[in-house]
Amino acid sequence: MTNQNDQVMVGDHRTILKSFSRALAREAHVLTRQPDLLWQQLYNRLQWEGEEVEARLAPERERRTAPWLRLRLAPRESSALLRTLAGHTGSITACAVSPDGAIIVSASRDGTLKIWDAQAGRGRFTLAGHAGSIRGLAVSPGGSFIVSAGGDGLLKVWDARTGTARLTLAGHTGAVDAVVISPDGAFIASSSADKTVWLWDVHTGAERASLPLSGGRTCLA
């Protein structure tokens, strides 16, 4: 039978392992590009985690003589931060999560969409096909497809499981600013700088209706 001291030790080990795991997840976007920064990044995260973790770091810190960047203040971020997803080369214009929470989709001014594994934080696919920035996106209610709205005036329908393009929807004469998918997944609505809202058939890509609007920029919700 395990005694009380053993139980306390196991509890301490779990606390330390959770701290290391959390730090690795938060720094994964840096370490995948620069694995040589492993010690520096982990130390700068873990030095604020309490005495038990600090005791594990101390011997390695004392052993190191080569210069490395050491933070004097804790990172200014929410404690709720799980990880950072990095890969776009332009600013991110839109982001959505699939209904089941399995994937995250991001759109960028670099002209691409990225599908991310929400649990692992890794990129699954990069979707390229628009000429110019992507201004909006929507994930279908069932999570099987994604629609992107481009500054090139086009909408594209993508297979969320394979990353392949299904359809290109052309008709707007200005940049497409926003897109939504109906709750039953049967049609797509898009709004554009050309001051129109278009309704599209999801399966065929055919136009269902074109609604002219007056005033400024349209918005879908």
Stockholm file with secondary structure:
# STOCKHOLM 1.0

chainA/1-221         MTNQNDQVMVGDHRTILKSFSRALAREAHVLTRQPDLLWQQLYNRLQWEGEEVEARLAPERERRTAPWLRLRLAPRESSALLRTLAGHTGSITACAVSPDGAIIVSASRDGTLKIWDAQAGRGRFTLAGHAGSIRGLAVSPGGSFIVSAGGDGLLKVWDARTGTARLTLAGHTGAVDAVVISPDGAFIASSSADKTVWLWDVHTGAERASLPLSGGRTCLA
#=GR chainA/1-221 SS CCCHHHHHHHHHHHHHHHHHHHHHHHHHHHHTTCGGGHHHHHHHHHTTSCHHHHHHHHHHHHHCCSCCCCCSSCCSSCTTCCCCCCCCSSCEEEEEECTTSSEEEEEETTSEEEEEETTTCCEEEEEECCSSCEEEEEECTTSSEEEEEETTSEEEEEETTTCCEEEEEECCSSCEEEEEECTTSSEEEEEETTSEEEEEETTTCCEEEEEECCSSCCCCC
#=GC SS_cons         CCCHHHHHHHHHHHHHHHHHHHHHHHHHHHHTTCGGGHHHHHHHHHTTSCHHHHHHHHHHHHHCCSCCCCCSSCCSSCTTCCCCCCCCSSCEEEEEECTTSSEEEEEETTSEEEEEETTTCCEEEEEECCSSCEEEEEECTTSSEEEEEETTSEEEEEETTTCCEEEEEECCSSCEEEEEECTTSSEEEEEETTSEEEEEETTTCCEEEEEECCSSCCCCC
//
